[in-house]
Amino acid sequence: MSAETTLENATQDSNLEKFVYDDQIARMFALATLVWGVVAFLVGIVIATELAFPSVNLGLDFITFGRLRPLHTNAAIFAFAGNAIFTAVYYSTQRLCRARMWSDMLSRLHFWGWQLIILAAALTLPLGITQSKEYAELEWPIDLAIAVVWVGFFGVNFFMTLARRRERHMYVALWFYIATIVTVALLHVFNNLVVPIGLFKSYSVYAGVQDAFMQWWYGHNAVAFFLTTPFLGLMYYFLPKAANRPIFSYKLSILHFWSLVFIYIWAGPHHLHYTALPQWASTLGMLFSIMLWMPSWGGMINGLLTLRGAWQKVTSDPVLKFFVVGITFYGMSTFEGPVLSIKSVNALSHYTDWTIAHVHAGALGWNGFMTFGMIYWLLPRLFQTELYSTRLANLHFWLGTVGILLYIFPIYVAGLTQGLMWRAITDTGQLAYPNFVETVRVLIPLYLIRAVGGVVYLSGALLLSYNFFQTWKRRPANYEEVEHYAPALEPHYDDDPAPQSRLSGVLEVAKKLDVFEQLAWHRRWERLPRLMTIWVIIAVVAASLFEIIPTFLIRSNVPTIATVTPYTPLELAGRDIYVAEGCYNCHSQMIRPMLAETKRYGEYSKPGEFVYDHPFQWGSRRIGPDLAREGGKQSNLWHLIHFRDPEKMTKGSIMPPYPWLEKRKLNFKTIPDRVWAASYLGAPYDKAALNDSIALAKKQAKAIADDIERQKGPSGLEDKQVVALIAYLQRLGTDLFKTPKSPNPSAEPAPAADNKTARAEPASTR
């Protein structure tokens, strides 16, 4: 019997229960999806334009590229895609369970709590309040709110609805929802363990190599379990509905689900090839990433073949058009992902715009188009009227498709251009493009085309907004609430008789395999949500611990370097300014052991250099040069002028000016808290650093300010933020070359080198 069958004339049957679906919550999340989607796309266009024209920020600190990029990614993932997920879950779960959501109050608390979280992100990220961990930038109070809303409101409501369902067997979409809710909770909690030093600042409990591992255990699996599994659940429910066809293969859906749940969680380390992460970890990540191709394409095939016998509908139905192209982009992205995880390919692609193109092909094509298709299918049903304009929906489809292609093709070209130019070596063994900015100037036309593609994609979303509004205007004065009837589940259920082998004349093991392949065991699991959830947790936790435990416990993964000492109090403050300004969005701090990189930047990075980095700052993209060996390459005055006017120091730079750093005072009162937190996390500070951190910071700041003044720079900078940031940059990468001695983090550092005594060639700016 269908999970959505309405039993008519059944009020006389005392065994039947009456219920009405809560469609209002789906309407609310659908509207939020659209609103935040437009915001995310608009912010994306702004930062894409800033790459070509840095002056677009109008000299305002809160709309620089470094501040807005985390806002764009969070809005696209957690606001746009997140609200789309909740729309799908709340609409489909009720019908698949033949039950209203367990608590209307929890549904509303979930909705308003999630919108407040997004609003908090929109306010804090442009203000520079960030943890700097990709897709996990939000600070600890917001992280706590996310945990409460996700687990306490959403998770409890969902699982209680499963417990009180009236349909015994859980459909495949519900399996993917279970995996999403459980795994995202685990990822969020363990990646965001921090030591707070105030309401808006905290430090990760992990450092360096371990922090990088945890971040990409989270980051990759956020893509897996926030942008993949729930959208597969969406696909398994809404695609058959739109096509009026059953899903192609039940067995393939089982293979697809369990393979993804088990394999995906291993793949995160492939983001860290050739870094200071142990080779065994990144190799393991690569192997499992390659294995991911098979189950991922199993899901794509299952989706596309569901349309067998219904392909003629695709030509006229915009919903199916969006779904077909969305699933196709899923297949393309899940093929490209394993390819990019191969070390030899990753050596070329990592830190380039190739990764950006890959991510946007998935986000705009897979997540975006599946969301648009779902909304168009839902609009007539949620508002109980005809869709305002199918013609506009078809136009949206073509604008979206053209927008994606205009966006990703130039960025693919940009990524390949970057990778090839960075590693180009002349016949004499020298860098063909020694000045980093040479590799930036050639990309400007491609960045402009990308921005145009974003505008086209946004215009399609605006058409959907108009269609949404006009359909809403045609809604009835009062929505009809259809009453449904279904019997409650009996507390006891007798399983079907165990299947017998269909084989004869073969070994007993072959008969057992035949019985296993009939999947009666899985059919039993489908009526036991608790058991299904436990097996998901086991699969996710087992795979995670297999990588996490060796990474944290084997000392050889992070060899000790005697000359590496904690940051001074002033450098700690400068590092926090570096994080707040979003410098990690454009600069890496990780030199890979490759000829072109060591020639350009210096000695490759060692694991032991990052033991005091909470959080790590390796970055994932190079719009500007790597800074791992920046210390001592330039004078203090050079850095000051560079922040004031980058174009003056490097012709063609696309780095925006940061004049406010020279004007804003450094809050020395917060420095003791920063030093205490670093000490608590393992930095071996002496009593002088712990008790007199303010005095030590002011002493170092005055030394740098005096050095700038001696070079005929401005005076009076000893209490400005720029001095702290310069102190941090001048420290980067220098510990490796020190003469071993007893650690003394409170000691005053030697004055930074000027251009004549710099120990290495200058790193070109953006």
N, C-alpha and C positions, 0 to 999 in steps of 0.2 A: 504494500500500500504506500502511496506517495506520502512524503512527509508534509506536504502542503494540502492534502485532501481535506476539504471541509465536509463534515458529515452533516447532511441535511436531515431535517425532520427527526432529529435524534434526541430531542429534549425529554422524551418519555423514558429513555434508557437511563436508569439510575447509576449505571457504571460509567457513564460518560461525564467528563469534566468540560466546562465551558471556559474558553479563554479568548482574549483579544490581543493581537500583536501590538507592541509599542513601536509604531513607525515614526513618532515624533522625534525620538532620539536619533534615528537615521537621518531625518530631515536636518536636524541641527548639525550633525557631523558632516553631512554633504555640503551644507552652506559654508561651514568652516573650512572644508577642503578647498573650495573654490576661492574664498577670500585669501587664505594664506598661500595658495598656489600663485595667485596674481602677485602677491607681495614677494614671494621667493623668486619668481621670474624677473620681476622688476629690479630687485637688488642684484640679481645675476647680470642683468644688462648694464647696470651702473658700474660694477666692478670690471666687467669685460671692457667697457669703454675706458675705464681708468688705466688699464694696461697700455692702451695706445696713447691716451692723453691724461697724464697724472694730474694735471691742473683741474680736472673735473671735480675734484674734492673741494675746490674753492678755498683751500687753506684751512679747512675744518678738520680737526683731528678725528672726530667720531665718524666720518665717512671716508677715511682712507681705505685703501685696498686691504691692508692688514687687519683693520677693525671690522670691515664689512664682509670679508670672505667667510669667516665663521658664522656670521648671521645668515648669509646666503645658504650655506650647507645645512645649518640647523633648520632653517625655514623650509627648505626643499625636502629634507628627510623627515623631520619630526612634526612639522606643521602641515605641509601638503600631503606627503605620503602617509604620515601618522593618522591624520583625520580621515584619509581615504580608507585606511585599514579598519578604523573603528566603524565607519559607515558600513563597510562590507560585513564585518563581524556581527554588528547589532542587527542588521537586516537578515542575514542568512542564518545565523545561529537560532533565532527564534523559530524559523520555519523548518530547519533541519531537526530541531528538538521538539517541534510542535508544543512550544511553551513560550510564554512571555518571559522576558528577562526576569531573573529572580527578584531584583529590587529596582524599582523605578528611581528611588532616591540615589542608589549607587550609580546608576546610569547618568543621572544629572550631575552628581558630584564628579564623576569621571569627566564629563564634558567640560564643565566649568573649571575644574582643576587643571585639565590639559591646556585649555586656552590661557589660563593665568600663567602657566609654566612657559608657554610660547611668548606671552607678553613680557614676562620677566627676562627671557633670553633676548628679546628685541630691545630691551632697555639696557641690560648689563653688557652685552657683547660690544656694542659701539662705544661704550664707556671704558673699554679695556679691561673689564672684569672677566677673566678667563683663566682656565687651567692649562690652556695651550695644547690639549690632547685632542687629536682630530676626531670629530664627531662626539667628543666628550668634553667640550670646552666649558660647559656651565659649572659654576662654582657650587660648593657643597650644600648651601641651603636649598638651591634649586634641585640638586641631585636627590636630596632627601624627599623633596616634594614629588619628584618623578617616581621614586620608589613607592611612596604612599599611594599615589594615584594609580600607578601601573599594577601593583600587587593588591593593595587594600581595596581599591574601588573596582578596577577593571577585572583583575584576576579572580577575586572572590565572586563577583557577579557572574562571570563566565562559568566558573567551575560549579557554582551552586545551580546555575541553569542546567548544566549537564546532569547534575545529580537529580534534578526534578523534571527531567525531560520525559516525554510521552512516546518517543520513538526509540526503540531499544538499541538498534545498531547505529553507530555514529558514521556518518558519511565522510569521505576522504577530506573534504574541506575542513572539518572539525579537527582532524589529526594535525593539519598544518597550523591551525589556530593554537592548539595545545602546545606544539613545539615552539611557536613564537612566544607565547606568554611565559613559559617556563624558562627558556634559554635567554631571552632578553633580560629577564630579572637577574639571572646569574651573572651575565656579562656586565650589566650596569653596576651591580653591587661591588663585585670584586675589582673592576677596573677603577672605580672611584673611591677607593679607600685612601683617605687623606688625613693630614694633621692640620686642622684650622688654626690660623693665627688672628682671625678676625672674621667679621661677617662676610667680607668680600674677598678673602684671600686664604689659600690653603696650599699645602705641599703634598705631593703624592708620597705614599709610604714606600713606593718602589723608586729605584734610582737606576739611571744608565741603562745597561743591557736588559736588566729585569723589567724596567719600566717600559722599554721599547717592545719587549716581548708581550707584556700584558696589554699594552695599548693596541698592538696589531692582532692579538688574540681577540680583543674586543672589536677593533675597527673592522677587520675582515668579516667577523661574524655578525656585526651590526648590519652589514650588507646582506649577509646570509639570512638572518632571522628577523630582520625588520623590513628589508626591501625585497626579499625573495620568498620566504616561506608563507607569509600572510598573503602575498599577491598570488602565489600558487593556489592558496585556498580560495581566493577571489576567483581565479580562473576556473577552478574545478566546480564552483557553484554557478557563476554568472554565464560562462560560455555555453554550457549545455542548455541553460534557460533561454539564452538569446537565440541559439541555433535550433532549439526544440529537438535536440538529439541527446541520447545518453552518452556519458563519457566513453571514449573508445575502448579502453582496457582497464578493468578492475585490477588485474594482476600487475600491470605496468604501474598503476598508481601506488601499489604497495611497495614495489621495488624502488620507485622514484622517491617515495617518502623516506623510507628507512635508510636508503643510501645517502640521501642528502643530510639527514640528521646526524648520521655517524661520521661521514667523510668531511663535511664542510668545516667542522670544528677544528680539524687538524691543519687547515691550509694557511692560517694567518702568517706564519713566519716567512712565506714567500715574498712578503713586502719588504723583507730586510736582507735580501741577497747581497753578499759582498760587504756587509756592514760588520760591526764589531760583534754581532750575534754569532754564537757558535755555528760552525758549518753544518753540523749534524742536524740542527734545528731547522735551518733554512732549507736543507735538502729534503728533510721529511715533509716540510710544508709544500715543496715543489711536487713531490711524488703524489701526495694526496690531492693537490690541485689538479694534476693531470687526470687522476681518477675521477674527479668531479665532472669531467666532460660527459661521461657516459650517463649517469643518472639525470644530469641536467637536460641532456638532449632527449632522454626518455620522457621527461615532462613536456618538453616542446612537442615531441611527436604525439604524445597522448592528447595534447590540446588541439593541434592542427588536424589530426585524424578524426577528432570528434565531429568535424565539419563534413565528414564524408556524406555524400548525398544531399548536402545543403550549401554547396559552394555557389549555387546560383543566387542565394540570398545575399552573399557578400557584395555583389555588385550594386545592390540597392539599399542595404541596411547599414547605416553608418556605425551602429554598435558593433556589428561583426567586422567591419573594416578596421576599427580601432583595435579590436581583440586580435585579429589576424596579424596585423603589423606589430602590435605589442608583443605577441608570443614569438614572432620572428626575431625581433630585437633581443628577446630573452635568449633565444638560441644563438644569435650572433655573439652576444656578450659572454655567454657561458662557454663559448668556444674560444673567444679571444682571451678570456681570463686565464685558462690553463696555458695558453701559448705564452702569455706575458710572464707566467710563473717560471718558465724554463730559464735557467740561469743565463745562458748565452743571449737570449732575447732580452731578459731583464737588464743585463749589463748595458744595453743600448737604450731601453725605454725608461728605466727608473730615473726619477727626478725631472722627466721631460713632460711636455704637454700631451704625449701619447696617452699617458695614464688619464689625463683630464678628458680626452676624447672618449676613452673607453668607459669611464664612469658616467659621462653624460649620455652616451648612447644607451646605456642601461636605464639611467634615471628618466630621461625624456622619452625614450622609446618604449621601454618595458613598463616602468612604474607610471609614467605620464599617460600613455595611451590606454593601459588597462584601467586606470582611474577614469579617464574621459569616457571610455566605453561603458563602464559601470554606471556612471552618473547619467548618461543619456538613456540607459535602459531603466534606471530607477525613476527618472523624473515623472513619467506618466503614472507610475504606480504610487509614488509617494504623494504626488499632488492630485491624483485621481482625475486627471484630464489628459488630453492629447498633448504630445510634445509641440511646442509652439512652431518650430520650423525644422523639418528634416533637411531642407536645403542648406540652412545655416550650419547644421551639424556636419553635412558632407563637406561644406567649405572649410569648416574647422579641421576636418581630417586632412585635407590637402595642404592647408596652411601649416598644420603641425608637422606633416611629413616633410615638406620643403624646408621648414625651419630647422628640423633636426639635421637634415643633410647639409644645409648651409652652415650649421654650427660645427658638426663633427668633422667634415672633410678637411677644412682648413686647419683645424687643430691637429688632426692626424699628420698633416703635412708639416705643421709647426713642430710637432714632437719628433718626427724623423729628422727634420732639419737640425734641431737642437742636438740630438744624440750623435749625429754624424759629424757636426761641426765641433762638438766638444772633444771627440776622440780622434779627430783628423791629425795625422802626423806627416810632416814633410819628409822628403828623401834624406834630409840630413838629421832626422830624428828629433826635430823640434815641433812644437805645436803649430799647426797651420793657422789657428786663430787664437793667439795668446791672450788677446784682450777680450774678456768675457762679453763686453758690451757689443762686440761685433756679432755675437750670436743672438743678440736681442734685437738689434735694428732691423734685421731681415724679417722678423716676425710681425712687425707692426701692421702691414697690409692684411695678414692672416687674422690678426686680432680684430681688425675692423670688420672683416667678413663674418667672423664669429659673432660679433655684436649685432650685425644685421640679422643673422639667423635667429638670435635670441628675440629680437623685436618681432620677427615673423611668427615665432612660436607663441610669444605673448599675445599677439593679435588673435590667434586661434582661441586661446584661453578667454580672452575678452568676449569673443563671440559666444562661447559657452556660457559666460556670465549673463550675457544678454538673453540667451535662450532660456536659461534658468529663471531669470527674473520674469520674463514674459509668460513662461509656463506657470510659475507661481501665481501670477496675477489672475490666471484663468481657473484657479482652484475653486472648488465649491465653497459655499459659505460655511458649511460644516462638513468635516471629513466623515465619510461613512466608516464606522468601525465594525468590520465583519466579525461575527461571532463564530468561533470554531469549536468543534467538539472532538474529544479523543479520550480513550480510557487511560487511567493511570497505569503505569507499569506494575506488574505483579512483582512482589519482593523476591520471589523465587522463580527461576527460569531453568527449565531442563534443556540442556544442549542437545543438538541433533546427534544421533548416533555417530560414533567415530567412523570416518570413511575407511574403506578397505582398499587395498592396493588393486589397481586395475591390471597388474602384470602377473604373468605366470611363467614358470620355467626359468626364473632368474634368481640371482642371489638375494638373500634376505635384505642386504643393505640397499639394493635397488628398489625393493618393495617399500622400504621405509622412506626412501627419497621420493617415491611416487606419492605416498600418503602426505608427506610434508608439502610437496608441490601443489597439492589440492587446496592448501591454505585454509583448512577448517580451523586450525589453531588461531589464525589471524582473525577469522570471522568471530571467534569467541572474544578475542581482545577488543574487537570493535564495540562490544556491548559493555565493556569494563573500562570506563574512563580513568579510574584510579590506576589500574594496571598499565594502561597505555601511557599515562603520565610518568609513572615510575620508570618504565623502560626508556622513555625519552631522556629522563634525568640521568639514568645510568649511562646511556650512549654518549651524552654530552660531557658529563663529568669524567668518565673514564678516559675519553680522548684528550680532554683538557689536562688532566693530572699527568698523563703519560709524558707530556711535553713540559708542563710547568715545574714538576718536582725536580727533574734533572737540571733544568735551567737555574733553579734557585739554590740547589744543594751541592752541586759539583763545583768545587772551588776553582778548578781549572778553566771553567767558563769565563771567569773574570780574573785573570792574573793580576796580582798587586803590583803597582808601580810606586817605588819608594818616593819619587819626587812629586807625586800628585798630592796636593794638599787642598783643604777646603777653601772656598772663596772667602775673601776678606769681607767684613761687614758692608763696606761700600759696594763691593762687587756683587754681593747678594742683592742689594737694593737695585743696582744697575741691571742685573739679570731679570728682576721682576718688571722693570720698565721695558726691557726687550720683549718680554712675554706680553705685556699689556698692549704694546704697540703692534703686536701681531707680526713681528719680524720673522718668526718661524714659518709664516705663510709664503715667504719669498726666498729665504735663505736656509740651506742645510748646514749642519755641523757634523758632517760625516764624510771623510775622504776615503774612498774605496781603494783597495790595493790594485789599481790599474795604472798603466804607464801614463796615460793622458791626464789622469787626475793627480797623480803625484808630481808630475811636471808642472801642472797648473797651480796646485795648492800647497804642495809640500808632503811631508811624511804621512803615510796613511794612518788612520785613526786606530787606536788600540782600546780594547774593552776596559782596561783599568783607568783610562782617562776620565771616565764618566761616573765614577762611583759616588760623587757628591752632587750629581745632577738630578734634582727633584723638581719638576719632571725632566725627562730627557728632551733635547732640542735637535734631534737629528733631521727633522723636517721630512717632507715627502715631495718637494718640488723646488726647482731652482729657477726662479725668475731673476734672481741675482746670484752672485757667486757663493761658493761655500765659504763659511767663516770659521771652520774648525782650527785653522792656523793663523787667524787674523791678528792675534796679539803681536805687537811690536813691528808690524809691517808699515804702519803709517804713524805720523806724529799725532799728538793730541790735537793740535790746531787743525790738521787735515780733517780729522773726524768731526770737529766742530763745524767747519765750513761745509763739509759733506752733508751734515744734517740740515744745515741752513739752506743750502742750494746745491743739490747733487749734480745738476747740469754743469755747474761751474767747475767741478772737480773732474767729471767724466762726461765728455760730449756724447749726447745720445742716451744718457741714462733715463730710465723710466721710473726711477724711484721718486716718490713725492717728497717735497721738503717737509721738515719737522721743526719749524721755527719755535714752536711752543716749548720744546725741550730746553731751550736756552733762556726762557722767561719764567718757567714754573719752578717754584721752590721744591726742593727735596724734603720730604717729611722725615727728618732724622729720628723722630720719636718712635717710629714703627720699626726701626732697625733692631733694637734688642729682641723683639718678638721674632723677627726673621732669623736671627742668630740662634735664639733658643730652639726654634723649630728644627733648624739644621742640625744642631747639637743633639736634639732628641732623636733625630733620624740617623745618627751615627757619625756626624762630622766631629773629629777630635779637636775641638777648640780648647785653648788653655783658659785660665781664669781671667787673664787680661781681656781676651776677646769676649768672654761671657759677661764680665762686669763693666767693661768700659767700651762697649761697642760703638756708642755714639761718638766718643772722643776719638777713637781710632778711625772711624769713618770720616769725621771732619778733618782729621790730620791728612788722610790720603786725598780727600777732595781738595784741600788747600794746595797740596803738592802738585796736583794736576792743573788746577786753576793758575797757579804761579807759573807752571811750565808754559801754558798757553799764553800768558801775558808776556813772558820772556820772548816768545816767538812773534811778538807784536800783535797778538790777538787781544780781544776785549778783556777787561778786568772785571772783578766782582762775580765770578762764576762759581765760587766755592760752595754755594748753597743751592745750586741749580741742578735739575734732573739730568741735564746733558752730561755733567761731570761723572755722575754715577754710571751712566750708560757707557761712557768712554772707558771708565775703569774696567768694566766688565769685558768690553771688546778687546782691550789691551791685554787682558789675561788669557784670552782664548788660545788654547794650544801651546802655551809656553811651558807648562809644567814638565812636559816630556823631555825638554832640553836643559832642565836645571841640573846642577850638580847635586847629587844626593846629600841630604843633611837632615837633621832632626826637624820634624814638622813644627812650624811656628806660624800659624795662620794669622796671628795678630800683628806680625812684623810688618813694618811699613815697606811696601814694594819699592823697588828702584824706579826712578822717573822713567816714563815710557820713552822709547827711542825716537829720535827725530829721523828725518828722511835720510840723513847721512849715515846713521848707525843702524838703520833697520836691518834685521837679520835675514830678510827674504824679500823677494820682489813683491810689490804691492798687488793686492787682489783687486782686480777691476770691479767697479760697481756696476749696478744694473744699467 
